[in-house]
């Protein structure tokens, strides 16, 4: 595996997703082994001590590391072009670890206003309980980022594209503002996927994923990932994860390892279908607003062209008539299933105002662009014509 590791940078991303990070046992298996073990044994007490002092390479305890989880981490790091990666039990565990590791009581966080409900909870409700102040800004307004900076600002956080509105933020520009302020930028890259956007190359310090979404891609396992420099990942973030315990299950890591092999095939196919479906939706008079990353009329089309190499698999659209009309439409769908997940092989649809963003007041939802008629559609691997037929009959009904 040494030759594979040293030459990984020269390989195409698709090849890295098949070969990078593989650790073979003495049996020389082709498919990665699943190591279901809580702990490990040592040759001597001295070796055990050296392991815990990080002077001897190897594994100690599954809360710290595990061979199956390590393979996933190394493969994702090679794919993302990151120096290091750590896996977590969920995507929110990754976001929480990234933010919590960068701040202390008395520090300040600036975040984009348009966030997934749980992400906004961490910034707006959870961190302030421990003396970390926060300011929410219009993520597309660079002046707002600059104006929000304080002497104690230590972290910037954003989603791009944002959930569920598909608002896009200029990552390079925000990263420059963060550096000037002496703060670290964390980017939640779930909607873009690592295939279509590389936040670290755009200046971000950390990138976080809910591996539950496109990385697993088939609705099976929970997981999260946080990637960045060795200094950040192997410093406070690793310490935080080891001591607080949001460890990824080895089984989940093994499932996601196998899923990574097909990620480019799945996501590119989903993106092609999403482009076809979005174009059809945009022509419907019943829908006053349709947002799609691949749409040349997207408000941030110029930024998208600079920082993304492909569209998302998500579409957001407005149903005229608010919640009642949205519910009638959702309940008429036959093929597309109602679910708050995304990135699945199956097309899934949800009403954000009553699910992912339901805890916010109508005024706060409005400020985030989440109206009562907004629908989020995650395109799967079905044929685009079948998806359009289902959407057409539901709109007609």
Residue pairs with C-beta under 8 A, 6 or more apart in sequence:
1 22
1 23
1 24
4 19
4 20
4 22
5 20
5 21
5 74
8 16
8 19
8 20
8 78
11 19
11 20
13 79
13 195
13 264
14 264
16 75
16 78
16 79
17 75
17 79
17 260
17 261
17 263
17 264
18 261
20 74
20 75
20 77
20 78
20 79
21 70
21 71
21 72
21 73
21 74
21 75
21 76
21 77
21 78
22 32
22 71
22 75
23 32
23 33
23 67
23 70
23 71
24 33
25 33
27 33
31 258
32 68
32 71
32 254
32 257
32 258
33 67
33 68
34 68
34 250
34 251
34 254
35 66
35 67
35 68
35 250
36 250
36 251
37 62
37 66
37 250
38 61
38 62
39 60
39 61
39 62
40 58
40 59
40 60
40 61
42 48
42 51
47 56
47 58
50 56
51 58
51 59
51 60
52 60
59 65
59 66
59 67
59 70
62 69
62 247
62 250
63 242
63 245
63 247
64 242
64 247
66 247
66 250
66 253
67 250
68 250
68 251
68 253
68 254
68 257
69 87
69 247
69 248
69 250
69 253
71 253
71 257
72 87
72 225
72 248
72 253
72 254
72 256
72 257
72 260
73 84
73 85
73 86
73 87
73 225
74 85
75 257
75 260
76 82
76 85
76 87
76 194
76 215
76 225
76 227
76 260
77 83
77 84
77 85
77 227
79 194
79 260
80 194
80 198
80 200
80 207
80 227
81 198
81 200
81 201
82 200
82 207
82 227
82 228
82 229
82 233
83 228
83 229
83 230
83 233
84 227
84 228
84 229
84 230
84 232
84 233
84 234
85 225
85 226
85 227
85 233
86 97
86 225
86 226
86 227
86 233
86 237
86 238
86 241
87 211
87 223
87 224
87 225
87 247
87 248
87 253
88 94
88 97
88 223
88 224
88 225
88 226
88 241
88 246
88 247
88 248
89 222
89 223
89 224
89 246
89 247
89 248
89 249
90 210
90 212
90 222
90 223
90 224
90 246
91 190
91 208
91 209
91 210
91 211
91 212
91 213
91 222
91 223
91 224
92 118
92 119
92 122
92 210
92 224
93 224
93 246
94 208
94 209
94 210
94 224
94 225
94 226
95 118
95 119
95 122
95 186
95 188
95 208
95 224
95 226
96 122
96 126
96 246
97 226
97 237
97 240
97 241
97 244
97 246
98 186
98 206
98 208
98 226
98 237
99 109
99 122
99 123
99 127
99 155
99 157
99 186
100 127
100 240
101 232
101 236
101 237
101 239
101 240
102 154
102 155
102 184
102 186
102 236
103 109
103 127
103 132
103 154
103 155
104 131
104 132
104 154
105 130
105 131
105 132
106 131
106 132
106 152
107 131
107 132
107 133
107 152
107 153
107 154
107 155
108 132
108 133
108 134
108 135
108 150
108 152
108 153
108 154
109 123
109 127
109 132
109 133
109 134
109 135
109 153
109 154
109 155
109 156
109 157
110 134
110 135
110 137
110 145
110 148
110 149
110 153
110 155
110 156
110 157
110 183
111 120
111 123
111 134
111 135
111 136
111 137
111 156
111 157
111 158
112 136
112 137
112 138
112 139
112 157
112 158
112 159
112 160
112 162
112 167
112 169
113 136
113 137
113 138
113 139
113 367
113 368
114 139
114 159
114 162
114 163
114 165
114 167
114 368
114 369
115 123
115 157
115 158
115 159
115 162
115 163
115 188
115 368
116 159
116 163
116 188
116 356
117 356
117 357
117 358
117 359
117 360
119 157
119 159
119 188
120 136
120 360
121 359
123 134
123 136
123 157
124 134
124 136
127 134
128 134
133 150
133 152
135 148
135 150
137 144
137 145
137 147
137 148
138 144
139 145
139 158
139 160
139 162
139 167
139 169
139 174
140 167
140 168
140 169
140 170
140 299
140 300
142 170
142 173
142 174
142 177
145 156
145 174
145 177
146 177
149 177
149 181
149 183
153 181
153 182
153 183
154 182
154 183
154 184
155 183
155 184
155 185
155 186
156 174
156 177
156 178
156 181
156 183
156 184
156 185
156 186
157 185
157 186
157 187
157 188
158 169
158 171
158 174
158 185
158 186
158 187
158 188
159 169
159 187
159 188
159 190
159 191
160 167
160 168
160 169
160 171
160 187
160 188
160 189
160 191
160 192
160 197
160 199
161 167
161 168
161 191
161 192
161 293
161 312
161 314
162 168
162 169
162 191
163 190
163 191
163 356
163 376
164 314
164 316
164 350
164 352
164 356
164 357
164 370
164 374
164 376
165 291
165 316
165 368
165 369
165 370
165 374
166 191
166 291
166 292
166 293
166 298
166 312
166 314
166 315
166 316
167 299
167 300
167 369
168 293
168 298
168 300
168 303
168 304
168 308
169 300
169 303
170 300
170 303
170 306
170 307
171 185
171 187
171 199
171 202
171 203
171 204
171 307
172 202
172 203
172 306
172 307
174 185
175 185
175 202
175 203
175 204
175 205
176 203
178 184
178 185
178 203
178 205
179 203
184 205
184 206
184 232
185 203
185 204
185 205
185 206
186 204
186 205
186 206
186 207
186 208
187 199
187 204
187 206
187 207
187 208
188 207
188 208
188 209
189 197
189 199
189 207
189 208
189 209
190 208
190 209
190 210
190 213
190 214
190 343
191 312
191 314
192 293
192 308
192 312
193 214
193 215
193 263
193 267
193 312
193 313
193 343
194 207
194 209
195 263
195 264
195 267
195 268
195 309
195 310
196 267
196 271
196 308
196 309
196 310
196 311
196 312
197 307
197 308
197 309
199 207
200 207
200 227
200 228
202 307
204 228
205 228
205 229
205 232
206 226
206 227
206 228
206 232
206 237
207 226
207 227
207 228
208 224
208 225
208 226
208 227
209 215
209 224
209 225
209 226
209 227
210 223
210 224
211 221
211 222
211 223
211 224
211 225
211 256
212 221
212 222
212 223
212 224
212 341
212 343
213 341
213 342
213 343
213 344
214 263
214 266
214 267
214 313
214 343
215 223
215 225
215 256
215 259
215 260
215 263
215 343
216 223
216 255
216 256
216 259
216 343
217 259
217 262
217 263
217 266
217 267
217 343
217 344
217 345
218 259
218 344
218 345
219 341
219 344
219 345
219 346
220 255
221 249
221 251
221 252
221 255
221 256
222 252
223 248
223 252
223 253
223 256
224 246
224 248
226 233
226 237
227 233
228 237
241 247
266 345
266 381
267 310
267 313
268 310
269 381
270 313
270 379
270 380
270 381
271 294
271 310
271 311
271 312
271 313
271 379
272 384
273 379
273 380
273 381
273 382
273 383
273 384
273 387
274 292
274 294
274 311
274 312
274 313
274 314
274 315
274 379
275 292
275 294
275 311
276 384
276 388
277 315
277 377
277 379
277 384
277 387
277 388
277 391
278 290
278 292
278 294
278 295
278 315
280 388
280 391
281 287
281 290
281 315
281 317
281 391
282 290
282 292
282 295
284 290
284 395
286 319
286 320
286 395
287 317
287 318
287 319
287 320
287 395
288 318
288 320
289 317
289 318
290 315
290 316
290 317
290 318
291 298
291 315
291 316
291 317
292 298
292 311
292 312
292 314
292 315
292 316
293 304
293 308
293 311
293 312
293 314
294 310
294 311
294 312
295 301
298 304
313 342
313 343
313 378
313 379
314 342
314 376
314 377
314 378
314 379
315 376
315 377
315 379
316 374
316 375
316 376
316 377
317 374
317 375
317 377
318 371
318 373
318 374
318 375
319 325
319 326
319 329
319 373
319 374
319 375
320 373
321 373
322 371
322 372
322 373
323 351
323 353
323 354
323 372
323 373
325 373
326 351
326 372
326 373
326 374
326 375
327 351
328 397
329 375
329 394
329 395
330 338
330 349
330 351
330 375
330 394
332 393
332 394
332 397
333 349
333 390
333 391
333 394
334 390
334 393
334 394
335 347
335 382
335 386
335 387
335 389
335 390
336 347
336 348
336 349
336 377
336 387
336 390
336 391
337 346
337 347
337 348
337 349
338 348
338 349
338 350
339 348
339 349
339 350
340 348
340 350
340 355
340 356
341 348
341 378
342 348
342 376
342 378
343 378
344 378
344 380
345 380
345 381
346 380
346 381
346 382
347 377
347 378
347 379
347 380
347 382
347 387
348 377
348 378
348 380
349 375
349 376
349 377
349 378
350 356
350 375
350 376
351 374
351 375
351 376
352 370
352 374
352 375
352 376
353 365
353 370
353 371
353 372
353 374
356 376
357 365
357 368
357 370
360 368
360 370
362 372
365 371
379 387
